[in-house]
Amino acid sequence: MKNRTLIIAEAGVNYNGCLELAKKMVYTAKECGADIVKFQTAKAELLMSRYAQKADYQKKTTDAYESQLEMCRKILLPYEDFYYLKELCKEVGIAFLSTPFELESIDFLRSLSMDTWKIPSGEITNLPYLEKIGSFNQKVILSTGMCRLEEVAAAIDILTNCGTARNKISLLHCTTEYPAPYESVNLRAMITLKKNFRLQTGYSDHTPGITIPIAAVAMGAEIIEKHFTLDKQMEGPDHKASLDPIELKSMISAIRNVEAALGTGEKVPSECEKKNMAIARKSLVAKRAIRKGEIFSEDNITAKRPGNGVSPMYWYEVLGTRALRDFSEDELIEI
């Protein structure tokens, strides 16, 4: 049986700088069945310079004339709000996680006793950032969007050289585009990560809908991360590329069904099939009335349901032998 997939409901910055919206997202993630609700923690001025440009998708979903810095100032939560969110997660019964985007935010989240670190794709080449998190020797989930294998290897080496046990690192295959076109996903690269690094591996999804994360679980993903929003029509950079609550719940339900369906890999009849074997399979029966001593032949025996008699796999062993008694038409043959 496949281990239970860890499902991260990525709230990201879809709370639009509003604590009340963030709280609602905690409740929604729990109701939909997620294991973790994840936020993003940063101070805009420490995250980017005033010269940082918006991504194309951000220009389409927000004010195209404001800078990325101005946009982030509006949508990020202040540090103090994360105290409330972490406590709320504890009350609700869902794990809290937030991604830091600069060094000061790492220190802040460390003060919240956060014991798992989600490193986003954009920070995988940030040496001081990796060194700081690596020094904690805590669980790390590392997204690998935009990466070549050697960049993933370098990040793992930094984390482990700074003190993180290798078996505490998980990798997420990812395509850093919002939304990501299906043809850009290259889902088989998740298998490549698993084979090359032999670490827990999963998939962080930015495609439209729920199809690809479900496929990833069928291919062996052990972690799934997916953005969600309370309303796709809200203003903000990520809402349109996120799942609404109904979609999130459907995705998680489908993933749990796939987990159950994957099974052990051993090719044997399942318990629910066994009762149908006699119904669906066939046995050797009398094709017509047969007299005792008559030789069994293709003229007087055939294969018909039910399957609780002599299997037709013994056809040639039965042909040429003699009937030990009389048989009526359709009666199961005994030998």
N, C-alpha and C positions, 0 to 999 in steps of 0.2 A: 504493500500500500504506500502510495506517495505521501511524504510528509506534508503537513498542512502548509500551504503557501502563505507567506507573510504578506499582507496587503496593506500598503501605505496609501491612505487617502491624502493627497497633496492639496492642502488649502492654499499653500504658497502665499501670495499677496492678494488673494481674491476676497479678502475682507475689506479692501479699499480704505485702509487706515482706520477702520471702525471696530472697536473692541466688541460691541454688541453683535456685529455681523460675525466676527471671529468666534464668539461664544456659540452662536447658532450653528456654525460649521462643525464645532465639536459634537454637538448633539446629533447633527445630521450624519456625520461619519460613523458614529456609534450605531445609530438606527439602521444604517445601510449595511453594517456588518464588518466594517474595516477593523484591522488590528491596531493601527497607528493613525493618528491624525498629525500631519506635519505642516509646520509653518515656516516662514523665512524671517530671519532676524538680521538687521543691519542698520547702521547709520548711513544715510545717503552720502554724506560728505566724505566718509571713510571708504565707501564702496566704489565711488567713481569720481573722476574729475569733472569740472564744468564743461570740458570739451568732449565728453563721451556722447556718442551719437546713439539714437534709438535704433533698435533692429527694425527691419521693414515691417514685420508683423505688428510691432508696437506703434509704428506710425499710422497703421491702418485702424487700430483699435483705440487710440488715444489722440489727444491734441497733437497734430503733426508738427506744430510750431514750437512746442515746449521741448526743453532738453530732457535727456534721460534723468539727469539730476533732479530737475523740477518735478518730473513725474514721480520719482521714487520718494521724494519728500512728502508727497500727498498720500501715498498708499502704504508706506511702512508704519508699523506700530512702534510706539516708544517702548523701551525696555520694560518699564514697570507693568505694562499690560501682560507680559508673558508670565508674571507671577500668578495672575488670575487664571490665565489659560491652563497653566500646568496644574493648578489646584482643581480646576473644573474637570480636567481630564481624569484626575484621580477619583473625583466624586462620581463621574459618569461611568468609569470603568473602561477607558480606552487609553492606550499609551500615548504620551506626549512626545513630540519630536520637533525640533526646529533646526533649520540649516543656517549656520552663521556664514556671513559673506565677507567678513574681515576680522582682523585679530581681536579687536576690542569686543566684538560680539561673541567670539569664542570664549573669552574670559567671562563675559556675562552669563552665557549659557552654562558654563562650568560652575558658576555660583549657584545655579538652580539644581545642581546635582544631576544633570543630564548625563546618562551613562552610555548613550549611543550617539554616534556622530554621522550625519549624512553630509557627505562632501559632494557638492554639485559639479557638473561637468566643467564649468568655467574655472574652477579652482584647482583642477588636477595638475596644472603646471605652475601653481603658486607655492614655491618652495617654503617660505617662512610659515605659511598657513599649514601646509602638510606637516612640517616639523613640530609645530605647536600641538596639533591634534595627535600626531604620532606619539608624543611624549606621555600621553595619558594612559596608554595601554588599555584602551576601552574598545568596544565594538565599533567598527567603522563600516559604513555602507558607501561605496565609492561609485558614482556615476561616471560613465566613460564616453559620453557624447563627444564628437569631434576628434576622437583619439585614434592614434595608431597603437599597435600592440606594444611598441617600445616605450611609448609614453605611459601606458598603463603599468608596465613593468617598472619604470622609473619611479612612479608614484608609490607603488607597493614597497619598493626598496627604501624609499625615504621614510615611510611610515614604520616599517619594521626596524630600520637602523636607529630610529628615534625611540624605540621601545615597545611598539605594538606587536603583540604576538600575531604571527601570520594567520593563524586559524580564526582570528577575530575580525578578519577583513572579508567583506562581501563585495561583489562586483555587479553593477547594473549596466547592461547594454542599453544604449540610448541613442536617439537621433535628435540633435539639438536644432529643432525647427518647430514652429508653432502656427498651425498644425503641421505635422510631418506627413509628407506624401507617402502613401503606402509603398511605392517603389523605392523609397529611400531608406526603408526600415532595415533591410538586410538582417532579418531575424536569426539567420544561421550564424551570425557573428557572436551571438550569445553562446552558442555551442563552442565556438572557437575560444572564447574567453575561458570557458570551463575546462577545455582540454589543455590549454596552455598554462593556466595558473592553478588549477585544481583547488579552487575556492568556491564557497557558496556563490551562486550566480543567479541573477534575475534580470528583470527588464523594466525600465522606466519609459512609459509610453506617452507620446505626444500626438499620435494619430487621431483622426476623428473616430468617434464611436468606441465600441467595446470589443471588436473582433480580434484585434492584434494581441492585446494582453491575454485573451482566452487562448489564442493559438500558442502564445509563449508558454503558458502553463502546460499545455499539451506537449510542448517540446522540452519540458523539464525545468522551467523557471521556478526558483524557490522563493523569490520576492517579486512582487508587482507593485509599482508606484504609478499612480494616475492622478492628474489634476481634477479637482471638482469645484463646482461653484453652486451657490444657491440660486443663481439666475444668470443664464448666458447673456441676457440683454443688458446687464449692468455695465457701466462704464469701467474700463480698466484693461490692461494689456492681455490678460490671460483668460478672461471669462469665455470667450468664444471658442477657445481650444480646449475647454474643460467639459467634463461630464456634469449634467444636472443630477439632482438626487435620485431621480427615477433610474437614470442610466447607470449611476454608480451602484445602486442596489442590484440592478440586473447583471452588471458585470461581476460583482462579488458572488451572487447566486450561481452564475454560470461557471465561475472558477471552482466553486465548491463541488459542483456537479462533475466537472472534468476531473478533479482530484479523485472523487469516488470512482469514476469510470476507468482511471488509469490502472488501478489494481496492482498486482504483484509481478506481472509479466510471465508467470508460469501458465502454460497452456494446458488447462484441465477444465472439466465441466464445472461451471459455477453452481452453487447450491440451488439457486432458483431454476437452473436448467434441468437438474436431475429428474424432477417430477415429470418433465416433458419428453424424456428420452423414449419411454415406451410408447408414447403417443405419436411422436414424429418419425421414429425409426421403423424399420420393417423386420419381419420374421419370415421364415419359410413356412408356407401354408399349402394345403392341398388345393391344386388347381381344379380338381374334380374329385369325385368319390374314388377312394383308393382301397383296394382289397388287401388284407393281410398277405404278406409274401410277395406282393407286386414290387417290381424294381422301380425305384425312384428315377424319374427322367424329366427332361424339359417339357414333356407332354403332360405330366401329372402334378408337378410342383411349381410354385412361383413365389415371388416376394410381395407381401402385402403388410400393411399396418394391422395390428399393433406390433411394437418391437420388443415384446416380452418373451419371445420364443428363441428358436435357433436363428442366429444371425445369418443373413445372406452371404456374409463373408466366408461361410462354410459350404457354399454352393457345390463346389467340386468334390468336397469330402462326402457330401450326402448323395450326389448323383451316383447311381450304380449300386447303392445299397438297397436292402429289401425292407419293406414296411413290416414292423413288428406287430401291427394290429390294423384294423380297419380305420380309415379316416374319412370323414365327411368333407364335402366341399368347404373351403375356407378354414378348416380346422388346423391349428398349429401342428407342424410336423414334429414328432419326437423320434430321436435316434438312440 
